[in-house]
Every structure is written in structure tokens, then in C-alpha cells.
Amino acid sequence: MIQKRIAQWTVMAVAVPLAAAGARRLSHTLEARRGPTGVSRLLARGADMLRPRKAKRRRLW
């Protein structure tokens, strides 16, 4: 029972962020080659749902 929980935690901690990063990279590659398309936007939106990017700080000057 504990082994199953450890396996689930490992998937959530490792595989999901890797999948989000891969989807975001694929989205950027597709946009660079063919411009923004429905598929590239869907990949980027899916990556944002899995792991949103951190908000960037605003510069004061």
C-alpha cells in the first residue's frame, strides 16, 4: 500500500513536470516553424494547466 503511494508521488513529482516542459518545448518549436496554430496553442495551454509558469516581477524603472 505504501509502495503504491510512493509510485503515485513519484509520477506526480517527476513525470508531470517533464510532460509539461516537453509540451511547452514542442509548442515553441511548432510556432517557430509554422507560426501560431491551433495545435501549438493547445500544447501551450495544456502545459500551463499542468504546470503554470511563475509570474514575472515587474521592473520599477
DSSP file (Angstrom, degrees, kcal/mol; ACC not computed):
  #  RESIDUE AA STRUCTURE BP1 BP2  ACC     N-H-->O    O-->H-N    N-H-->O    O-->H-N    TCO  KAPPA ALPHA  PHI   PSI    X-CA   Y-CA   Z-CA
    1    1 A M     >        0   0    0      0, 0.0     4,-1.5     0, 0.0     5,-0.1   0.000 360.0 360.0 360.0 -43.1    0.0    0.0    0.0
    2    2 A I  H  >  +     0   0    0      1,-0.2     4,-2.4     2,-0.2     5,-0.2   0.870 360.0  56.9 -69.6 -35.9    2.8    2.4    0.8
    3    3 A Q  H  > S+     0   0    0      1,-0.2     4,-2.2     2,-0.2    -1,-0.2   0.874 104.5  52.7 -62.5 -36.4    4.7    1.4   -2.3
    4    4 A K  H  > S+     0   0    0      2,-0.2     4,-2.3     1,-0.2    -1,-0.2   0.912 109.7  48.1 -65.7 -42.1    1.7    2.4   -4.4
    5    5 A R  H  X S+     0   0    0     -4,-1.5     4,-2.5     2,-0.2    -2,-0.2   0.888 110.6  51.3 -65.2 -39.5    1.6    5.8   -2.8
    6    6 A I  H  X S+     0   0    0     -4,-2.4     4,-2.3     2,-0.2    -2,-0.2   0.902 110.1  49.7 -64.2 -40.6    5.3    6.3   -3.3
    7    7 A A  H  X S+     0   0    0     -4,-2.2     4,-2.1     2,-0.2    -2,-0.2   0.909 111.4  48.7 -64.8 -41.8    4.9    5.4   -7.0
    8    8 A Q  H  X S+     0   0    0     -4,-2.3     4,-2.3     2,-0.2    -2,-0.2   0.912 111.9  49.1 -64.0 -42.3    2.0    7.8   -7.4
    9    9 A W  H  X S+     0   0    0     -4,-2.5     4,-2.6     1,-0.2     5,-0.2   0.901 109.2  52.8 -63.8 -40.8    4.0   10.6   -5.7
   10   10 A T  H  X>S+     0   0    0     -4,-2.3     4,-2.2     2,-0.2     5,-0.7   0.909 109.0  49.3 -62.1 -42.6    7.0    9.9   -8.0
   11   11 A V  I  X>S+     0   0    0     -4,-2.1     5,-1.7     1,-0.2     4,-0.6   0.933 114.5  44.8 -62.4 -45.3    4.8   10.2  -11.1
   12   12 A M  I  <5S+     0   0    0     -4,-2.3    -2,-0.2     1,-0.2    -1,-0.2   0.866 117.7  44.2 -67.8 -35.3    3.3   13.5   -9.9
   13   13 A A  I  <5S+     0   0    0     -4,-2.6    -1,-0.2    -5,-0.2    -2,-0.2   0.772 131.6  14.8 -81.9 -26.2    6.7   14.9   -8.8
   14   14 A V  I  X5S+     0   0    0     -4,-2.2     4,-1.6    -5,-0.2    -3,-0.2   0.808 123.7  44.6-115.7 -53.7    8.7   13.8  -11.9
   15   15 A A  I  X<S+     0   0    0     -5,-0.7     4,-2.4    -4,-0.6    -3,-0.2   0.879 109.2  53.4 -70.7 -39.8    6.7   12.8  -14.9
   16   16 A V  H  ><S+     0   0    0     -5,-1.7     4,-2.3     2,-0.2    -1,-0.2   0.942 110.5  45.5 -66.2 -47.5    4.1   15.5  -14.9
   17   17 A P  H  > S+     0   0    0      0, 0.0     4,-2.4     0, 0.0    -1,-0.2   0.885 113.7  51.2 -62.2 -35.1    6.6   18.4  -14.9
   18   18 A L  H  X S+     0   0    0     -4,-1.6     4,-2.4     2,-0.2    -2,-0.2   0.902 109.8  49.4 -66.4 -39.6    8.6   16.7  -17.6
   19   19 A A  H  X S+     0   0    0     -4,-2.4     4,-2.4     2,-0.2    -1,-0.2   0.902 111.3  49.5 -65.0 -40.6    5.5   16.2  -19.7
   20   20 A A  H  X S+     0   0    0     -4,-2.3     4,-2.4     2,-0.2    -2,-0.2   0.920 111.9  48.0 -64.4 -43.7    4.6   19.9  -19.2
   21   21 A A  H  X S+     0   0    0     -4,-2.4     4,-2.4     1,-0.2    -2,-0.2   0.900 112.2  49.8 -64.2 -40.4    8.1   21.0  -20.2
   22   22 A G  H  X S+     0   0    0     -4,-2.4     4,-2.4     2,-0.2    -2,-0.2   0.901 111.1  48.6 -65.1 -40.7    8.0   18.7  -23.3
   23   23 A A  H  X S+     0   0    0     -4,-2.4     4,-2.2     2,-0.2    -2,-0.2   0.898 112.4  48.7 -66.2 -40.0    4.7   20.1  -24.4
   24   24 A R  H  X S+     0   0    0     -4,-2.4     4,-2.3     2,-0.2    -2,-0.2   0.914 112.5  48.1 -66.4 -41.7    5.8   23.7  -24.0
   25   25 A R  H  X S+     0   0    0     -4,-2.4     4,-2.2     2,-0.2    -2,-0.2   0.916 112.0  49.0 -65.3 -42.3    9.0   23.0  -25.9
   26   26 A L  H  X S+     0   0    0     -4,-2.4     4,-2.6     1,-0.2    -1,-0.2   0.892 109.8  53.0 -63.0 -39.5    7.1   21.2  -28.7
   27   27 A S  H  X S+     0   0    0     -4,-2.2     4,-2.3     1,-0.2    -2,-0.2   0.923 110.1  46.9 -61.2 -45.5    4.7   24.2  -28.8
   28   28 A H  H  X S+     0   0    0     -4,-2.3     4,-2.0     2,-0.2    -1,-0.2   0.882 111.9  51.3 -64.9 -37.7    7.6   26.7  -29.2
   29   29 A T  H  X S+     0   0    0     -4,-2.2     4,-1.7     2,-0.2    -2,-0.2   0.925 110.9  47.5 -65.3 -44.6    9.2   24.5  -31.9
   30   30 A L  H  X S+     0   0    0     -4,-2.6     4,-2.9     1,-0.2     5,-0.4   0.904 111.9  50.1 -63.5 -41.1    6.0   24.3  -33.9
   31   31 A E  H  X S+     0   0    0     -4,-2.3     4,-1.5     1,-0.2    -1,-0.2   0.861 108.6  53.0 -65.9 -34.5    5.4   28.0  -33.6
   32   32 A A  H  < S+     0   0    0     -4,-2.0    -1,-0.2    -5,-0.2    -2,-0.2   0.868 117.3  37.6 -68.0 -34.8    8.9   28.8  -34.8
   33   33 A R  H  < S+     0   0    0     -4,-1.7    -2,-0.2    -5,-0.1    -1,-0.2   0.915 136.9  11.1 -82.1 -45.3    8.4   26.6  -37.9
   34   34 A R  H  < S-     0   0    0     -4,-2.9    -3,-0.2     1,-0.3    -2,-0.2   0.399 100.8-114.6-119.9   0.6    4.8   27.3  -38.9
   35   35 A G     <  -     0   0    0     -4,-1.5    -1,-0.3    -5,-0.4     2,-0.3  -0.222  64.8 -26.5  84.8 175.6    3.7   30.2  -36.9
   36   36 A P  S    S+     0   0    0      0, 0.0     2,-0.3     0, 0.0    -5,-0.0  -0.457  72.8 168.5 -67.9 126.5    0.9   30.1  -34.3
   37   37 A T     >  -     0   0    0     -2,-0.3     4,-2.2     1,-0.1     5,-0.2  -0.787  50.0-100.6-128.3 172.9   -1.6   27.3  -35.0
   38   38 A G  H  > S+     0   0    0     -2,-0.3     4,-2.2     1,-0.2     5,-0.1   0.873 121.6  51.6 -62.4 -37.6   -4.4   25.6  -33.1
   39   39 A V  H  > S+     0   0    0      2,-0.2     4,-2.5     1,-0.2    -1,-0.2   0.919 109.8  47.9 -67.5 -44.0   -2.1   22.7  -32.1
   40   40 A S  H  > S+     0   0    0      1,-0.2     4,-2.2     2,-0.2    -2,-0.2   0.897 113.3  48.3 -66.3 -38.2    0.7   24.9  -30.8
   41   41 A R  H  X S+     0   0    0     -4,-2.2     4,-2.5     2,-0.2    -1,-0.2   0.895 111.0  51.0 -66.8 -38.5   -1.8   26.9  -28.7
   42   42 A L  H  X S+     0   0    0     -4,-2.2     4,-2.4     2,-0.2    -2,-0.2   0.905 110.3  49.3 -65.0 -41.5   -3.4   23.8  -27.4
   43   43 A L  H  X S+     0   0    0     -4,-2.5     4,-2.3     2,-0.2    -2,-0.2   0.920 112.7  47.1 -63.1 -43.6    0.0   22.4  -26.4
   44   44 A A  H  X S+     0   0    0     -4,-2.2     4,-2.2     2,-0.2    -2,-0.2   0.906 112.7  49.2 -65.6 -40.9    0.9   25.6  -24.6
   45   45 A R  H  X S+     0   0    0     -4,-2.5     4,-1.8     2,-0.2    -1,-0.2   0.894 111.4  49.8 -65.8 -39.5   -2.4   25.8  -22.8
   46   46 A G  H  X S+     0   0    0     -4,-2.4     4,-2.2     2,-0.2    -2,-0.2   0.889 110.0  50.4 -65.2 -39.7   -2.1   22.2  -21.7
   47   47 A A  H  X S+     0   0    0     -4,-2.3     4,-2.8     1,-0.2    -2,-0.2   0.889 109.5  51.5 -65.1 -38.4    1.4   22.8  -20.4
   48   48 A D  H  < S+     0   0    0     -4,-2.2    -1,-0.2     1,-0.2    -2,-0.2   0.848 109.2  50.5 -67.5 -33.0    0.1   25.8  -18.5
   49   49 A M  H  < S+     0   0    0     -4,-1.8    -2,-0.2     2,-0.2    -1,-0.2   0.906 114.6  43.5 -70.0 -40.2   -2.6   23.7  -17.0
   50   50 A L  H  < S-     0   0    0     -4,-2.2    -2,-0.2     1,-0.3    -3,-0.2   0.929 139.6  -1.9 -70.5 -44.8   -0.1   21.0  -15.9
   51   51 A R  S  < S-     0   0    0     -4,-2.8    -1,-0.3    -5,-0.2    -2,-0.2  -0.735  75.2-150.3-151.4  95.4    2.5   23.4  -14.6
   52   52 A P        -     0   0    0      0, 0.0     2,-0.1     0, 0.0    -4,-0.1  -0.330  26.2-109.7 -67.9 148.6    1.9   27.2  -14.9
   53   53 A R        -     0   0    0      1,-0.1     2,-0.1    -2,-0.0     3,-0.1  -0.406  38.0 -99.8 -72.5 152.8    4.9   29.4  -15.2
   54   54 A K        -     0   0    0      1,-0.1     2,-0.2    -2,-0.1    -1,-0.1  -0.461  43.5-100.5 -72.0 146.8    5.9   31.6  -12.3
   55   55 A A        -     0   0    0     -2,-0.1     2,-0.2     1,-0.1    -1,-0.1  -0.449  37.2-124.3 -68.0 136.8    4.8   35.2  -12.6
   56   56 A K        -     0   0    0     -2,-0.2     2,-0.2     1,-0.1    -1,-0.1  -0.575  24.2-113.4 -82.4 145.7    7.5   37.6  -13.6
   57   57 A R        -     0   0    0     -2,-0.2     2,-0.3     1,-0.1    -1,-0.1  -0.496  27.2-121.6 -76.3 146.7    8.3   40.5  -11.5
   58   58 A R        -     0   0    0     -2,-0.2     2,-0.3     1,-0.0    -1,-0.1  -0.685  23.0-123.0 -86.7 141.6    7.7   44.0  -12.8
   59   59 A R        -     0   0    0     -2,-0.3    -1,-0.0     1,-0.1     0, 0.0  -0.631   9.0-149.4 -81.3 142.2   10.6   46.4  -13.0
   60   60 A L              0   0    0     -2,-0.3    -1,-0.1     1,-0.2    -2,-0.0   0.664 360.0 360.0 -86.2 -16.5   10.2   49.6  -11.1
   61   61 A W              0   0    0     -3,-0.0    -1,-0.2     0, 0.0    -2,-0.0   0.401 360.0 360.0-115.5 360.0   12.3   51.6  -13.5
